[in-house]
Amino acid sequence: VEGLLDEVLLDLLVGREPTLRERLRELVLAAEFCGTHQKWKMLGSLIGSVPEYFGAQAATSDLRRDIKFLNDHRNRFAHGDLFVDARDHTVVLRYYDGGTKYMPVTDEVVASLLARATSARERLWALHQGFGTTLQAGLLSV
């Protein structure tokens, strides 16, 4: 999802020119200070600046919500602790979000996260594939 989010941001910020895309990717999008949350915020600014690129407001809100949801869950797994109960093989994720919290990790939870990621990826891919090269970066007011 993050890789396609990068492509959509590059489409809107510099178009399809390969040298500019690579420069922005290296200097900004791949930099340590530019994590998924910052890219999510950039996406929000661009949605306001170029709403015609994104289409229906509800679909755009859903995409932003899903990217945030996936990033939040990614952080839970990346920074939390997994515990497996040897008696029944249940798995629980312990994470911190305003206090210590616990989340059962079931097949349904994993399937739901994967489905949401697949859906977000498909929507980002559709945006990237549909990008017209006539949109100029200079038209953006971020």
C-alpha positions as CSV (number, residue, x, y, z in Angstrom):
1,V,0.0,0.0,0.0
2,E,2.7,2.5,0.9
3,G,4.5,1.9,-2.4
4,L,1.4,2.7,-4.4
5,L,0.7,5.7,-2.1
6,D,4.2,6.9,-3.1
7,E,3.3,6.5,-6.8
8,V,0.0,8.5,-6.4
9,L,1.9,11.3,-4.6
10,L,4.6,11.4,-7.3
11,D,1.9,11.5,-10.0
12,L,0.4,14.6,-8.4
13,L,3.6,16.4,-7.3
14,V,5.8,15.8,-10.4
15,G,3.9,13.9,-13.0
16,R,5.4,11.1,-14.9
17,E,8.9,12.5,-15.6
18,P,11.2,9.7,-14.4
19,T,14.1,11.9,-13.2
20,L,11.9,14.1,-11.1
21,R,10.0,11.1,-9.7
22,E,13.3,9.5,-8.7
23,R,14.6,12.7,-7.1
24,L,11.5,13.3,-5.1
25,R,11.3,9.6,-4.1
26,E,14.9,9.7,-2.9
27,L,15.0,13.1,-1.2
28,V,11.5,13.1,0.4
29,L,9.4,9.9,0.2
30,A,12.3,7.5,1.2
31,A,13.7,9.8,3.8
32,E,13.5,8.8,7.5
33,F,11.3,11.8,8.3
34,C,8.6,10.8,5.8
35,G,6.8,7.8,7.1
36,T,3.3,6.5,6.2
37,H,1.6,9.0,8.5
38,Q,3.3,12.0,6.8
39,K,2.4,10.5,3.4
40,W,-1.2,10.1,4.6
41,K,-1.2,13.8,5.6
42,M,0.1,14.8,2.2
43,L,-2.6,12.7,0.6
44,G,-5.2,14.7,2.6
45,S,-3.7,18.0,1.4
46,L,-3.7,16.8,-2.2
47,I,-7.3,15.6,-2.0
48,G,-8.3,19.2,-1.1
49,S,-6.1,20.7,-3.8
50,V,-7.0,18.3,-6.7
51,P,-10.4,16.8,-5.9
52,E,-11.1,15.9,-9.5
53,Y,-8.2,13.4,-9.5
54,F,-9.7,11.5,-6.7
55,G,-13.4,11.3,-7.7
56,A,-16.2,10.8,-5.3
57,Q,-15.8,12.3,-1.8
58,A,-17.1,9.2,0.0
59,A,-14.6,6.9,-1.8
60,T,-11.8,9.3,-1.0
61,S,-12.7,9.4,2.6
62,D,-12.8,5.6,2.7
63,L,-9.4,5.4,1.1
64,R,-7.8,7.8,3.7
65,R,-9.6,6.0,6.5
66,D,-8.4,2.6,5.3
67,I,-4.8,3.8,4.9
68,K,-4.8,5.3,8.4
69,F,-6.4,2.1,9.8
70,L,-3.8,-0.1,8.1
71,N,-0.9,2.1,9.3
72,D,-2.3,2.1,12.9
73,H,-2.5,-1.7,12.8
74,R,1.0,-2.0,11.2
75,N,2.4,0.0,14.1
76,R,0.6,-2.2,16.7
77,F,2.3,-5.3,15.2
78,A,5.7,-3.6,14.6
79,H,5.9,-2.1,18.1
80,G,3.8,-4.5,20.2
81,D,4.4,-8.0,21.5
82,L,2.8,-11.2,20.4
83,F,1.9,-13.9,22.9
84,V,1.0,-17.4,22.1
85,D,-0.9,-19.5,24.7
86,A,0.7,-23.0,24.3
87,R,-2.5,-24.6,25.8
88,D,-4.8,-23.6,23.0
89,H,-2.5,-21.9,20.5
90,T,-4.4,-18.6,20.7
91,V,-2.4,-15.5,19.8
92,V,-2.8,-12.1,21.5
93,L,-1.1,-8.8,20.5
94,R,-0.2,-6.5,23.3
95,Y,0.3,-2.9,22.2
96,Y,0.2,0.6,23.6
97,D,-2.4,3.2,22.5
98,G,-3.2,5.5,25.3
99,G,-2.5,2.6,27.7
100,T,-1.8,-1.0,27.3
101,K,-4.3,-2.9,25.2
102,Y,-4.7,-6.4,24.0
103,M,-6.1,-7.7,20.7
104,P,-6.7,-11.3,19.8
105,V,-5.0,-12.2,16.6
106,T,-7.4,-14.7,14.8
107,D,-7.7,-15.9,11.3
108,E,-10.6,-13.5,10.9
109,V,-8.6,-10.5,12.1
110,V,-5.7,-11.4,9.7
111,A,-8.1,-12.0,6.8
112,S,-9.9,-8.7,7.5
113,L,-6.6,-6.7,7.5
114,L,-5.5,-8.4,4.3
115,A,-8.8,-7.6,2.6
116,R,-8.6,-4.0,3.6
117,A,-5.0,-3.7,2.4
118,T,-5.9,-5.4,-0.9
119,S,-8.9,-3.0,-1.3
120,A,-6.7,0.1,-0.5
121,R,-4.0,-1.1,-2.9
122,E,-6.5,-1.6,-5.7
123,R,-7.9,1.9,-5.2
124,L,-4.5,3.4,-5.2
125,W,-3.5,1.4,-8.3
126,A,-6.6,2.6,-10.1
127,L,-5.7,6.3,-9.3
128,H,-2.1,5.7,-10.4
129,Q,-3.2,4.0,-13.7
130,G,-5.8,6.6,-14.4
131,F,-3.4,9.6,-14.0
132,G,-3.3,11.8,-17.0
133,T,0.0,13.3,-18.0
134,T,-1.7,16.6,-18.8
135,L,-2.0,17.5,-15.1
136,Q,0.9,19.9,-14.2
137,A,2.5,20.0,-10.8
138,G,2.4,23.8,-11.0
139,L,-1.4,23.7,-10.7
140,L,-1.2,22.3,-7.2
141,S,-1.6,24.6,-4.2
142,V,-0.4,22.5,-1.3
